[in-house]
Amino acid sequence: MPEEMKRNIVLMGAPGSGKGTQGAILSEKLGIKAFSMGDILRNVATGETKEAKKVKALIDKGNMVPDKLAIRLMEQELFKPENQKGFILDGFPRELSQAKALDKALNSRKYAKLHMDIDLVLLLQVPDDYVIERIIGRYQCAKCKSLYHEKYKHPQVFGICDECGGKEFTRRADDTYETVVSRLRTFRRVTAPVIPYYEMKGLLVCVDGTGPIDVVSEKIRKIVGY
Ligand SMILES: [Zn+2]
């Protein structure tokens, strides 16, 4: 892979900014893994260790995992040999304290030779009303989970899933106006302070996240340099 290519990447953006989708595309193109804290927690929770049981209990109760534990689990994952060629973090760090703790872990003497420092922080920018429209309009096939949108992407034959021919569609219970607005507020209060932190380190690049998926991923491709 070219020397100048970015390989340790943090993806930031409000809920509904498309960072999960773009993270998956980047992951495939670069051949490196994309993680969210949720993925890691669910993965850990399937184990049999004491820690696994603790994490499972927290998830089941819907509680937040304490910072210290979150960082330790993230660290364990990132330093696995198969992830040392690069990583994409989707929605993590979620708050400033996590960003600082992550830097500390990545720069620790134990890992000094591995070049695990963050190379690039991509911020997907989308206006609030765009996010709200994107989220509250989406629905999915009850059978194969294919995603549709009541304004942008109906099935080609109305009421019949393009992928599996299913005729039943569902919506996620938390895709309501109230929930989206509350998640946007939380993003601004909790996560937005991470943005100037990375900006001061010279790592932040903002990307306009509105528009079709392939247009956004092309902008990201140029920045990442693959
Ligand atoms: Zn379907």
Boltz pocket constraint, residues with backbone or C-beta under 6 A from the ligand:
constraints:
  - pocket:
      binder: B
      contacts: [[A, 141], [A, 142], [A, 143], [A, 144], [A, 145], [A, 146], [A, 161], [A, 162], [A, 163], [A, 164], [A, 165], [A, 166]]
      max_distance: 6.0
